[in-house]
Amino acid sequence: MNQQGGYQARQNYSQGFSSKGNQSTQGQAGSSTSAPQESSIDAMLKQILESQTRSEKHIRYELKKLHTKVDGSYNDLNNKFLQLSSHFKALENQFASMPSTSKIPMGSLPGKS
């Protein structure tokens, strides 16, 4: 494969300098290839923009899913906190309604003398 590439390069070299007619043809070929080059560049830019648009839509979708998940977790934790808070209030009320334990000396446990 390298031998073929080397052979073609030598062939192009000899053709390019064989006559002035070939040089003008090469100049025309260069100008005619700029139009396809521009269209291929336009096509590549269009592909890049389309890819960015797809990526943006995918990221927006993933962020929306994440936001929904975080929002749901926040609501669950908030509900658990409210339940825990009401449970503590019930325990405080229960403790407040207990008979006074002032007869027990400080530092001793109830039921022990």
PAZAPA-4460 file (N, C-alpha, C; in steps of 0.05 Angstrom, whole numbers, plus 32768, in hexadecimal, padded with zeros to 4 digits):
% residues 113
    n_x    n_y    n_z   ca_x   ca_y   ca_z    c_x    c_y    c_z   seq   type   mol
   8011   7FE8   8000   8000   8000   8000   8012   8019   8000     1      M     A
   8027   8019   800F   803A   8030   800F   8047   8033   7FF4     2      N     A
   804C   801D   7FE6   8059   801F   7FCC   8046   802D   7FB8     3      Q     A
   802D   8027   7FB9   801A   8034   7FA7   8018   8052   7FAD     4      Q     A
   8017   8059   7FC7   8017   8075   7FCE   802F   8084   7FC4     5      G     A
   8047   8078   7FC7   805F   8084   7FBE   805F   8087   7FA0     6      G     A
   8055   8073   7F92   8054   8074   7F75   8042   808B   7F6B     7      Y     A
   802B   808E   7F78   8018   80A3   7F70   8024   80BE   7F75     8      Q     A
   8032   80C1   7F8B   803F   80DB   7F91   8053   80E2   7F7C     9      A     A
   8063   80D0   7F73   8076   80D5   7F5D   8068   80DB   7F43    10      R     A
   8052   80CE   7F3F   8043   80D3   7F26   8037   80EF   7F26    11      Q     A
   802C   80F8   7F3D   8022   8113   7F3F   8038   8128   7F3C    12      N     A
   8050   8121   7F47   8066   8134   7F45   806E   8138   7F28    13      Y     A
   8070   8122   7F19   8079   8125   7EFD   8063   8132   7EED    14      S     A
   804A   812E   7EF2   8034   813B   7EE3   8033   8159   7EE9    15      Q     A
   8037   8160   7F02   8035   817C   7F0A   804A   818E   7EFC    16      G     A
   8061   8184   7EF5   8076   8194   7EE9   807B   818D   7ECC    17      F     A
   806B   817D   7EC0   8070   8176   7EA4   8069   818C   7E91    18      S     A
   8054   819C   7E96   804E   81B3   7E85   803E   81C7   7E95    19      S     A
   803D   81E0   7E8A   802E   81F5   7E97   8010   81F0   7E96    20      K     A
   8007   81E2   7E83   7FEB   81DC   7E80   7FE0   81CD   7E98    21      G     A
   7FF0   81BB   7EA3   7FE7   81AC   7EBA   7FE6   81BE   7ED3    22      N     A
   7FF7   81D2   7ED4   7FF7   81E4   7EEC   7FDD   81F4   7EEC    23      Q     A
   7FD4   81FE   7ED5   7FBB   820D   7ED5   7FA4   81FC   7EDB    24      S     A
   7FA4   81E3   7ED2   7F8F   81D0   7ED8   7F8E   81CB   7EF6    25      T     A
   7FA5   81C9   7F02   7FA6   81C4   7F1F   7F9A   81DC   7F2E    26      Q     A
   7FA0   81F4   7F25   7F95   820C   7F31   7F76   820C   7F2F    27      G     A
   7F6C   8204   7F18   7F4F   8202   7F15   7F43   81ED   7F27    28      Q     A
   7F51   81D7   7F29   7F48   81C1   7F3A   7F47   81CA   7F57    29      A     A
   7F5A   81DA   7F5F   7F5B   81E4   7F7A   7F43   81F6   7F80    30      G     A
   7F3C   8207   7F6D   7F26   8219   7F71   7F0B   820B   7F70    31      S     A
   7F09   81F6   7F60   7EF0   81E7   7F5E   7EED   81D5   7F77    32      S     A
   7F03   81CD   7F84   7F00   81BD   7F9C   7EF9   81CD   7FB4    33      T     A
   7EFC   81E8   7FB3   7EF5   81F8   7FCA   7ED7   81F8   7FCF    34      S     A
   7EC7   81F7   7FBA   7EAA   81F6   7FBD   7EA1   81DC   7FCB    35      A     A
   7EAB   81C5   7FC3   7EA4   81AD   7FD2   7EAF   81AE   7FEE    36      P     A
   7EC7   81BA   7FF2   7ED3   81BC   800C   7EC0   81CC   801E    37      Q     A
   7EB6   81E3   8014   7EA5   81F4   8024   7E8B   81E5   802B    38      E     A
   7E80   81D6   8018   7E68   81C7   801E   7E6D   81B1   8032    39      S     A
   7E85   81A5   8030   7E8C   8190   8044   7E90   819D   805F    40      S     A
   7E9C   81B5   8060   7E9F   81C3   8079   7E84   81CA   8084    41      I     A
   7E72   81D4   8073   7E57   81DA   807B   7E49   81C2   8087    42      D     A
   7E4D   81AB   8079   7E41   8192   8082   7E4C   818A   809E    43      A     A
   7E66   818D   80A1   7E72   8186   80BB   7E68   8199   80D1    44      M     A
   7E66   81B3   80CB   7E5C   81C6   80DF   7E3F   81BF   80E6    45      L     A
   7E2F   81B7   80D1   7E14   81B0   80D6   7E12   8197   80E8    46      K     A
   7E24   8184   80E3   7E25   816C   80F4   7E2C   8173   8111    47      Q     A
   7E3F   8185   8114   7E48   818E   812F   7E30   819B   813D    48      I     A
   7E23   81AD   812F   7E0C   81BB   813B   7DF6   81A7   8143    49      L     A
   7DF0   8194   8131   7DDC   8180   8137   7DE4   816F   814F    50      E     A
   7DFD   8168   8150   7E08   8158   8167   7E05   8168   8181    51      S     A
   7E0C   8182   8180   7E09   8193   8197   7DEC   8195   81A0    52      Q     A
   7DDA   8198   818D   7DBE   819A   8193   7DB4   8180   81A0    53      T     A
   7DBC   8169   8195   7DB5   8150   81A2   7DC0   814E   81BE    54      R     A
   7DD9   8155   81C1   7DE6   8155   81DC   7DD7   8167   81EF    55      S     A
   7DD0   817F   81E6   7DC1   8192   81F7   7DA6   8186   81FF    56      E     A
   7D98   817A   81ED   7D7E   816E   81F3   7D82   8157   8207    57      K     A
   7D96   8147   8203   7D9B   8131   8215   7DA2   813B   8231    58      H     A
   7DB3   814F   8232   7DBB   815A   824C   7DA3   8167   825A    59      I     A
   7D92   8175   824B   7D7A   8181   8256   7D68   816B   8262    60      R     A
   7D65   8155   8253   7D55   813E   825C   7D60   8132   8276    61      Y     A
   7D7A   812E   8276   7D87   8122   828E   7D85   8134   82A6    62      E     A
   7D88   814F   82A2   7D86   8162   82B8   7D69   8162   82C2    63      L     A
   7D56   8160   82B0   7D3A   8160   82B9   7D34   8147   82CA    64      K     A
   7D3F   8130   82C1   7D3B   8117   82D1   7D48   811A   82EC    65      K     A
   7D60   8126   82ED   7D6F   812A   8306   7D60   813D   8318    66      L     A
   7D55   8152   830D   7D46   8165   831D   7D2D   8158   8329    67      H     A
   7D1F   8148   8319   7D08   8139   8323   7D0F   8126   8339    68      T     A
   7D26   8118   8336   7D2F   8105   834A   7D36   8114   8364    69      K     A
   7D45   812A   8362   7D4D   813A   8379   7D34   8145   8387    70      V     A
   7D21   814F   8377   7D09   815B   8382   7CF9   8145   8391    71      D     A
   7CF7   812D   8386   7CE9   8117   8393   7CF7   810F   83AD    72      G     A
   7D11   810E   83AC   7D20   8107   83C5   7D1D   811D   83DA    73      S     A
   7D1D   8136   83D2   7D18   814C   83E5   7CFD   8149   83F2    74      Y     A
   7CE8   8144   83E2   7CCD   8141   83EC   7CCB   8129   8400    75      N     A
   7CD8   8113   83F9   7CD8   80FB   840B   7CE6   8102   8425    76      D     A
   7CFD   810F   8424   7D0B   8116   843C   7CFC   812A   844D    77      L     A
   7CEF   813D   843F   7CDF   8151   844E   7CC8   8144   845C    78      N     A
   7CBB   8131   844F   7CA4   8123   845C   7CAE   8113   8474    79      N     A
   7CC5   8105   8471   7CD0   80F6   8487   7CD8   8109   849F    80      K     A
   7CE3   8120   8498   7CEA   8133   84AD   7CD0   813C   84BC    81      F     A
   7CBB   8142   84AD   7CA2   814B   84B9   7C97   8135   84CB    82      L     A
   7C98   811C   84C2   7C8F   8105   84D3   7C9F   8103   84EC    83      Q     A
   7CB9   8105   84E9   7CCB   8104   8500   7CC6   811B   8514    84      L     A
   7CC2   8132   8509   7CBC   814A   851A   7CA2   8146   8529    85      S     A
   7C8D   813C   851C   7C74   8138   852A   7C77   8121   853F    86      S     A
   7C87   810D   8539   7C8C   80F8   854D   7C9B   8103   8566    87      H     A
   7CAE   8115   8561   7CBC   8121   8578   7CA9   8132   8589    88      F     A
   7C97   8141   857B   7C84   8151   858A   7C71   813F   859A    89      K     A
   7C69   8128   858F   7C59   8116   859E   7C68   810B   85B7    90      A     A
   7C82   8105   85B3   7C92   80FC   85CA   7C95   8112   85DF    91      L     A
   7C99   812A   85D6   7C9B   8141   85E9   7C81   8144   85F9    92      E     A
   7C6B   8142   85EB   7C51   8145   85F9   7C4D   812E   860D    93      N     A
   7C55   8116   8605   7C53   80FE   8616   7C65   8102   862F    94      Q     A
   7C7C   810C   862B   7C8F   8110   8641   7C85   8126   8653    95      F     A
   7C79   813B   8648   7C6F   8151   8658   7C57   8149   8669    96      A     A
   7C48   8136   865F   7C30   812D   866F   7C37   8118   8684    97      S     A
   7C50   810F   8685   7C58   80FB   8699   7C59   8109   86B5    98      M     A
   7C54   80F9   86CA   7C55   8104   86E5   7C72   810E   86EB    99      P     A
   7C74   8122   86FC   7C8D   812E   8702   7C9F   8119   8710   100      S     A
   7CB8   8119   870A   7CCB   8106   8716   7CDE   8115   8729   101      T     A
   7CD4   812B   8735   7CE5   813B   8747   7CED   812C   8760   102      S     A
   7CDE   8116   8768   7CE5   8107   8780   7CFE   80F8   877D   103      K     A
   7D06   80F1   8764   7D1E   80E1   875F   7D36   80F4   8761   104      I     A
   7D4A   80ED   8771   7D62   80FE   8774   7D71   8100   8759   105      P     A
   7D7D   8117   8755   7D8C   811B   873D   7DA3   8107   873A   106      M     A
   7DA6   80FC   8722   7DBC   80E9   871D   7DB5   80CC   8722   107      G     A
   7D9D   80C6   872C   7D95   80AA   8730   7D81   80A2   871B   108      S     A
   7D7F   8089   8716   7D6C   807E   8702   7D52   8078   870F   109      L     A
   7D3C   807B   8700   7D22   8074   870B   7D21   8056   8712   110      P     A
   7D14   804F   8728   7D11   8033   872F   7D28   8029   8740   111      G     A
   7D3D   8038   8743   7D55   8030   8753   7D55   8042   876C   112      K     A
   7D5B   8036   8783   7D5C   8046   879B   7D79   804A   87A4   113      S     A
***
